[in-house]
């Protein structure tokens, strides 16, 4: 947690928790690409995939994704959470709800 007025350009990442990750995150520059994570550890994305996720450590989420054909894929996502955005797999996503 950042205390006081941080005047630097680099923010300190928040702790990777379901509460901090909860919400819809749209890719910067292309809001049609998004991920949504819920506090109950369910998730969905703009590829019509739904699933569940678990937090591996403070920078990794494992998603178990199921597409419209019920094909399941397991993917690990590197995530850093900041106050108004996340960096997911090296791409910036802005909080959209």
VENVEN-V574419 format. One record per residue. N is the residue number from 1. PSI is psi as a letter, one per 30 degrees, with the letter a starting at -180 (999 if undefined). OMEGA is omega in whole degrees, -180 to 180 (999 if undefined). Layout:
N,PSI,OMEGA
N,PSI,OMEGA
This chain:
1,k,-180
2,k,177
3,k,175
4,a,-179
5,j,179
6,j,-177
7,f,179
8,l,179
9,f,-177
10,k,177
11,l,173
12,k,179
13,k,174
14,l,176
15,k,179
16,j,178
17,l,178
18,e,180
19,e,180
20,e,-177
21,f,-175
22,k,177
23,l,177
24,k,-177
25,j,-178
26,k,-177
27,k,178
28,k,179
29,f,178
30,i,-173
31,f,176
32,f,176
33,j,-177
34,l,172
35,k,175
36,k,180
37,k,-180
38,l,179
39,f,-179
40,g,177
41,g,170
42,l,-178
43,l,174
44,l,-179
45,l,-176
46,f,175
47,g,-178
48,h,174
49,k,174
50,l,179
51,a,177
52,l,178
53,l,173
54,k,180
55,j,-177
56,e,178
57,a,-173
58,g,178
59,g,-176
60,k,174
61,k,174
62,j,178
63,k,173
64,j,-170
65,k,177
66,k,-179
67,a,-175
68,f,177
69,g,-179
70,g,174
71,k,-176
72,k,172
73,k,176
74,k,-180
75,k,172
76,k,-180
77,k,172
78,k,-176
79,k,168
80,k,-178
81,k,174
82,a,-173
83,e,-174
84,g,-180
85,l,172
86,l,170
87,j,-176
88,j,-177
89,h,177
90,g,175
91,k,-177
92,k,178
93,k,-176
94,k,177
95,k,-175
96,g,173
97,999,999
